């Protein structure tokens, strides 16, 4: 991403909408990791 210079640099880079999208993406990544680890580690332990 190009660096923002000038007046826009004073604004927070992450806006509320982007923060929400980032939150959703992070949750999806965490869920993916949990599911993958669950399948690999405890697929048998649930039975």
N, CA, C and O of each residue as an XYZ file, in Angstrom:
188
protein
N       0.833     -1.192      0.000
C       0.000      0.000      0.000
C       0.868      1.243      0.000
O       1.864      1.307      0.721
N       0.503      2.220     -0.795
C       1.286      3.468     -0.809
C       1.111      4.217      0.501
O       0.023      4.250      1.074
N       2.189      4.813      0.959
C       2.111      5.570      2.208
C       1.319      6.851      1.980
O       1.466      7.511      0.951
N       0.481      7.192      2.947
C      -0.299      8.426      2.827
C       0.525      9.574      3.371
O       1.103      9.478      4.454
N       0.577     10.663      2.614
C       1.320     11.840      3.064
C       0.383     13.035      3.087
O      -0.667     13.027      2.445
N       0.773     14.066      3.835
C      -0.053     15.274      3.881
C      -1.141     15.158      4.935
O      -1.006     14.402      5.897
N      -2.218     15.907      4.750
C      -3.293     15.971      5.762
C      -3.902     14.608      6.052
O      -4.327     14.348      7.178
N      -3.950     13.725      5.041
C      -4.589     12.429      5.245
C      -3.769     11.548      6.176
O      -4.304     10.608      6.764
N      -2.486     11.836      6.318
C      -1.641     11.011      7.179
C      -2.044     11.162      8.639
O      -1.793     10.272      9.450
N      -2.674     12.298      8.977
C      -3.081     12.528     10.363
C      -4.295     11.679     10.724
O      -4.527     11.394     11.898
N      -5.060     11.278      9.729
C      -6.249     10.472     10.001
C      -5.836      9.042     10.335
O      -4.836      8.551      9.813
N      -6.593      8.371     11.199
C      -6.299      6.960     11.479
C      -6.438      6.138     10.206
O      -7.383      6.322      9.440
N      -5.499      5.237      9.987
C      -5.512      4.455      8.745
C      -6.714      3.514      8.737
O      -7.351      3.316      7.702
N      -7.018      2.936      9.900
C      -8.130      1.983      9.978
C      -9.403      2.732     10.324
O      -9.549      3.243     11.435
N     -10.308      2.796      9.389
C     -11.592      3.452      9.640
C     -12.569      2.420     10.204
O     -12.332      1.218     10.083
N     -13.659      2.873     10.816
C     -14.599      1.925     11.448
C     -15.033      0.799     10.521
O     -15.109     -0.357     10.938
N     -15.317      1.131      9.267
C     -15.754      0.082      8.335
C     -14.635     -0.922      8.115
O     -14.861     -2.132      8.134
N     -13.420     -0.409      7.904
C     -12.294     -1.307      7.693
C     -12.000     -2.101      8.954
O     -11.614     -3.268      8.875
N     -12.179     -1.482     10.119
C     -11.955     -2.195     11.376
C     -12.934     -3.359     11.485
O     -12.563     -4.445     11.929
N     -14.181     -3.134     11.081
C     -15.171     -4.208     11.123
C     -14.791     -5.339     10.180
O     -14.884     -6.513     10.539
N     -14.362     -4.982      8.973
C     -13.958     -6.007      8.014
C     -12.751     -6.767      8.527
O     -12.688     -7.991      8.406
N     -11.782     -6.045      9.104
C     -10.603     -6.714      9.649
C     -11.008     -7.662     10.766
O     -10.489     -8.774     10.861
N     -11.932     -7.226     11.610
C     -12.392     -8.090     12.700
C     -12.997     -9.379     12.166
O     -12.731    -10.463     12.686
N     -13.809     -9.256     11.128
C     -14.442    -10.439     10.540
C     -13.387    -11.361      9.942
O     -13.444    -12.577     10.125
N     -12.427    -10.783      9.229
C     -11.379    -11.599      8.620
C     -10.565    -12.316      9.682
O     -10.238    -13.492      9.528
N     -10.236    -11.612     10.759
C      -9.461    -12.236     11.841
C     -10.260    -13.373     12.464
O      -9.707    -14.435     12.750
N     -11.554    -13.160     12.675
C     -12.387    -14.224     13.246
C     -12.411    -15.436     12.326
O     -12.329    -16.572     12.794
N     -12.524    -15.206     11.025
C     -12.549    -16.312     10.068
C     -11.235    -17.079     10.121
O     -11.229    -18.310     10.118
N     -10.113    -16.347     10.171
C      -8.811    -17.006     10.229
C      -8.686    -17.839     11.496
O      -8.197    -18.968     11.450
N      -9.123    -17.291     12.632
C      -9.039    -18.027     13.897
C      -9.911    -19.278     13.834
O      -9.498    -20.352     14.272
N     -11.121    -19.135     13.287
C     -12.005    -20.294     13.177
C     -11.377    -21.358     12.285
O     -11.458    -22.550     12.584
N     -10.752    -20.929     11.189
C     -10.090    -21.895     10.294
C      -9.001    -22.640     11.027
O      -8.889    -23.861     10.913
N      -8.182    -21.895     11.796
C      -7.105    -22.543     12.537
C      -7.665    -23.527     13.553
O      -7.160    -24.641     13.687
N      -8.707    -23.118     14.270
C      -9.300    -24.004     15.283
C      -9.850    -25.265     14.630
O      -9.662    -26.367     15.145
N     -10.526    -25.107     13.504
C     -11.106    -26.266     12.821
C     -10.004    -27.195     12.321
O     -10.083    -28.412     12.492
N      -8.968    -26.611     11.698
C      -7.878    -27.435     11.184
C      -7.170    -28.164     12.317
O      -6.909    -29.363     12.217
N      -6.859    -27.450     13.394
C      -6.189    -28.087     14.525
C      -7.099    -29.127     15.158
O      -6.630    -30.180     15.592
N      -8.380    -28.847     15.214
C      -9.327    -29.798     15.794
C      -9.373    -31.085     14.983
O      -9.366    -32.180     15.545
N      -9.420    -30.952     13.672
C      -9.448    -32.143     12.831
C      -8.159    -32.932     12.963
O      -8.174    -34.161     13.040
N      -7.025    -32.203     12.989
C      -5.738    -32.887     13.002
C      -5.459    -33.502     14.368
O      -4.941    -34.614     14.467
N      -5.816    -32.752     15.435
C      -5.478    -33.214     16.780
C      -6.565    -34.100     17.371
O      -6.328    -35.266     17.687
N      -7.766    -33.531     17.517
C      -8.774    -34.209     18.322
C      -9.910    -34.788     17.512
O     -11.025    -34.892     18.024
N      -9.679    -35.166     16.279
C     -10.749    -35.769     15.498
C     -11.232    -37.048     16.151
O     -12.409    -37.396     16.058
N     -10.311    -37.754     16.818
C     -10.675    -39.011     17.457
C     -11.243    -38.772     18.849
O     -12.053    -39.565     19.330
N     -10.825    -37.681     19.506
C     -11.215    -37.453     20.901
C     -12.698    -37.120     21.021
O     -13.274    -37.264     22.099
N     -13.324    -36.680     19.937
C     -14.740    -36.321     20.012
C     -15.604    -37.568     20.012
O     -16.772    -37.496     20.394
N     -15.074    -38.699     19.602
C     -15.872    -39.926     19.532
C     -15.890    -40.605     20.880
O     -16.510    -41.657     21.033
